[in-house]
Amino acid sequence: MVHTLTCNAFGEQTYVVEHGDGGLTVVDPGMASGEERKAFQNLCDRLDAKPVQVLLTHAHLDHVMGCAWMKDTYGLVPRLHPADRETYERAPRVAEVYGVRMDPVPEAALDLAHGDTVACGQVELEVRFVPGHAPGHVAFVCHGGGWTLGGDVLFRGSVGRTDLPGCDAAALAQSIEAQIFTLPESMVVWPGHGGPTTVGEEKRGNPFVNGPGSGLLQREAEG
């Protein structure tokens, strides 16, 4: 089962995956305030489980604001794709630009790669490399559960920004078409902001990428 907490000033979605054996995997820990961290601890208590793993879809500051706290509190370092190392390391400096306080990020494990399988107790997640919004962006696909933690690639009726450093509109279009739209239409996509959607819903109605080669994003990328 997947649980979500809305965190920080950016409305980031932090996901908590139950292992089924008392363990939890935390994806994109964005909890920045004491209140948000308490809410996370309350969730752990309610589930009678503890976090044993931290994964990142990507390393933009809103998705890593709780990494230092997770390391200090639970001894866990985040796992991410090596192509997002620079994004991860500069996150605290970017936070200063936004006027947001953020703790220095801890050392990370740069060990996620496309095609990997990440074990979360009884749950298995396939790692899919989906660059575009960030150089080292990945999605975590749970084929057995019919859901995907997609980060900031695809939203309900929208797509991830491509106007930030390291973004690439053409790469994002390719990622969505090759790695997300090839999943079953019933696949639920839990995004990094906002509520869930499905692959089928976005293929039919997303105004930015509503089918191979026909969405606005593709035309912009090609032009």
C-alpha positions as CSV (number, residue, x, y, z in Angstrom):
1,M,0.0,0.0,0.0
2,V,1.1,3.5,-0.8
3,H,0.6,6.5,1.6
4,T,1.2,10.1,0.8
5,L,2.1,13.3,2.8
6,T,1.9,16.7,1.2
7,C,5.0,18.6,2.3
8,N,6.8,22.0,2.2
9,A,6.0,25.3,0.5
10,F,6.0,23.6,-2.9
11,G,3.2,21.2,-2.1
12,E,5.4,18.2,-2.8
13,Q,4.1,14.7,-2.4
14,T,6.2,12.4,-0.2
15,Y,5.3,8.7,-0.7
16,V,5.6,5.9,1.9
17,V,5.4,2.3,0.6
18,E,4.5,-0.4,3.0
19,H,6.7,-3.5,2.7
20,G,4.3,-5.9,4.4
21,D,6.9,-7.0,6.9
22,G,7.2,-3.9,9.2
23,G,9.5,-2.0,6.9
24,L,8.8,1.2,4.9
25,T,10.3,2.8,1.8
26,V,10.2,6.6,1.7
27,V,10.2,8.1,-1.8
28,D,11.1,11.8,-2.2
29,P,11.2,12.9,1.5
30,G,10.1,16.5,1.3
31,M,9.2,17.1,4.9
32,A,10.7,20.4,5.9
33,S,8.9,21.5,9.0
34,G,8.6,20.0,12.5
35,E,4.9,19.6,11.9
36,E,5.5,17.6,8.7
37,R,8.1,15.4,10.3
38,K,5.8,14.7,13.2
39,A,3.1,13.8,10.7
40,F,5.5,11.3,9.2
41,Q,6.4,9.8,12.5
42,N,2.7,9.5,13.4
43,L,2.1,7.6,10.1
44,C,4.9,5.2,11.0
45,D,3.4,4.7,14.4
46,R,0.0,4.1,13.0
47,L,1.4,1.5,10.6
48,D,3.6,0.0,13.3
49,A,6.5,0.1,10.9
50,K,9.7,1.9,10.4
51,P,11.5,3.4,7.4
52,V,14.4,1.2,6.1
53,Q,15.0,2.8,2.7
54,V,14.9,6.2,1.0
55,L,14.5,6.5,-2.8
56,L,14.5,9.7,-5.0
57,T,12.7,10.1,-8.3
58,H,14.9,13.2,-8.7
59,A,16.8,15.7,-6.6
60,H,15.1,19.0,-7.0
61,L,15.0,20.8,-3.7
62,D,11.4,20.2,-2.9
63,H,11.9,16.4,-3.1
64,V,15.0,16.3,-0.9
65,M,14.2,18.7,1.9
66,G,13.8,15.9,4.4
67,C,16.9,13.9,3.4
68,A,19.1,15.3,6.2
69,W,16.4,14.6,8.8
70,M,16.0,11.1,7.5
71,K,19.7,10.5,7.8
72,D,19.9,12.1,11.3
73,T,16.8,10.3,12.6
74,Y,16.9,6.9,10.9
75,G,20.4,6.6,9.6
76,L,19.2,6.3,6.0
77,V,20.9,7.9,3.0
78,P,18.9,8.4,-0.2
79,R,19.4,6.3,-3.4
80,L,19.2,8.2,-6.7
81,H,20.3,8.0,-10.3
82,P,23.9,9.2,-10.7
83,A,22.9,11.7,-13.4
84,D,21.1,13.7,-10.8
85,R,24.2,14.0,-8.5
86,E,24.8,17.6,-9.4
87,T,21.2,18.5,-8.9
88,Y,21.2,16.9,-5.5
89,E,24.4,18.5,-4.3
90,R,23.3,22.1,-5.3
91,A,19.8,21.8,-3.9
92,P,20.6,23.8,-0.7
93,R,22.0,26.6,-2.8
94,V,18.9,26.6,-5.0
95,A,16.8,26.8,-1.8
96,E,18.6,30.0,-0.8
97,V,17.5,31.5,-4.2
98,Y,13.9,30.7,-3.3
99,G,14.4,32.1,0.2
100,V,13.7,28.7,1.7
101,R,15.8,27.3,4.6
102,M,17.1,23.8,3.9
103,D,19.6,21.6,5.8
104,P,22.8,20.4,3.9
105,V,22.1,17.2,2.1
106,P,23.8,14.0,3.3
107,E,26.0,11.8,1.1
108,A,23.8,9.8,-1.3
109,A,24.1,6.4,-2.9
110,L,24.2,6.9,-6.6
111,D,23.2,3.4,-7.5
112,L,19.8,3.5,-9.3
113,A,19.8,2.5,-13.0
114,H,17.2,1.9,-15.6
115,G,15.9,-1.6,-15.5
116,D,16.9,-2.2,-11.9
117,T,14.5,-3.9,-9.5
118,V,14.3,-2.4,-6.0
119,A,13.0,-4.7,-3.3
120,C,10.6,-3.1,-0.8
121,G,9.8,-6.2,1.3
122,Q,7.0,-8.0,-0.6
123,V,6.8,-5.2,-3.1
124,E,9.1,-4.9,-6.2
125,L,9.7,-1.6,-8.0
126,E,11.1,-1.4,-11.5
127,V,13.3,1.6,-12.1
128,R,12.6,3.4,-15.3
129,F,14.9,6.2,-16.5
130,V,12.7,9.2,-17.5
131,P,15.0,12.3,-17.9
132,G,13.6,15.6,-19.1
133,H,12.4,17.4,-16.0
134,A,15.7,16.5,-14.3
135,P,18.8,14.9,-15.8
136,G,18.6,11.8,-13.6
137,H,14.9,11.5,-13.1
138,V,13.5,8.0,-12.6
139,A,10.1,6.5,-12.1
140,F,9.3,3.5,-9.8
141,V,6.8,1.1,-11.4
142,C,5.0,-1.5,-9.3
143,H,3.7,-3.9,-11.9
144,G,2.1,-6.2,-9.2
145,G,0.2,-3.3,-7.6
146,G,-0.7,-1.5,-10.8
147,W,0.8,1.9,-9.7
148,T,3.8,4.1,-10.5
149,L,5.6,6.7,-8.5
150,G,6.3,9.1,-11.3
151,G,7.8,12.1,-9.7
152,D,7.5,15.3,-11.8
153,V,7.3,13.7,-15.2
154,L,3.5,13.4,-15.7
155,F,0.6,15.1,-13.9
156,R,-3.1,15.1,-14.2
157,G,-3.6,17.2,-17.3
158,S,0.0,18.5,-17.3
159,V,3.7,17.5,-17.5
160,G,6.9,18.5,-15.6
161,R,8.5,21.9,-16.1
162,T,11.3,22.1,-18.7
163,D,12.4,25.7,-18.0
164,L,14.8,24.8,-15.1
165,P,18.5,24.2,-15.3
166,G,19.1,20.6,-16.6
167,C,15.7,20.3,-18.1
168,D,15.2,19.0,-21.7
169,A,11.7,19.2,-23.4
170,A,12.6,16.7,-26.1
171,A,13.9,14.2,-23.5
172,L,10.8,14.6,-21.4
173,A,8.5,13.9,-24.4
174,Q,10.5,10.8,-25.2
175,S,10.5,9.7,-21.6
176,I,6.7,10.0,-21.4
177,E,6.0,8.2,-24.6
178,A,8.6,5.4,-24.3
179,Q,8.5,4.8,-20.5
180,I,5.1,5.9,-19.2
181,F,2.7,5.6,-22.1
182,T,3.9,2.1,-22.8
183,L,2.5,1.0,-19.4
184,P,-1.0,-0.4,-19.1
185,E,-3.8,2.2,-19.5
186,S,-5.1,1.2,-16.0
187,M,-1.7,2.0,-14.4
188,V,-2.2,4.6,-11.6
189,V,0.5,7.3,-11.7
190,W,1.2,9.0,-8.4
191,P,2.9,12.3,-9.2
192,G,5.2,14.6,-7.3
193,H,2.5,17.2,-6.9
194,G,-1.3,16.9,-6.9
195,G,-3.4,13.8,-7.0
196,P,-3.1,10.6,-8.9
197,T,-4.1,9.9,-12.5
198,T,-3.9,6.9,-14.9
199,V,-1.9,6.3,-18.0
200,G,-5.0,5.9,-20.1
201,E,-6.5,9.2,-18.8
202,E,-3.4,11.1,-19.8
203,K,-3.0,9.5,-23.2
204,R,-6.5,10.5,-24.0
205,G,-6.8,13.9,-22.5
206,N,-3.5,15.5,-21.5
207,P,-3.1,18.7,-23.6
208,F,0.7,18.5,-23.5
209,V,1.2,14.8,-24.5
210,N,-2.0,13.3,-25.7
211,G,-0.5,10.6,-27.9
212,P,2.7,9.6,-29.7
213,G,3.9,12.6,-31.7
214,S,0.7,14.6,-31.4
215,G,0.9,16.5,-28.2
216,L,2.0,20.2,-27.8
217,L,5.2,19.2,-26.1
218,Q,6.3,17.1,-29.0
219,R,5.6,19.8,-31.5
220,E,7.5,22.3,-29.4
221,A,10.4,19.9,-29.0
222,E,10.5,19.2,-32.8
223,G,10.2,22.9,-33.6
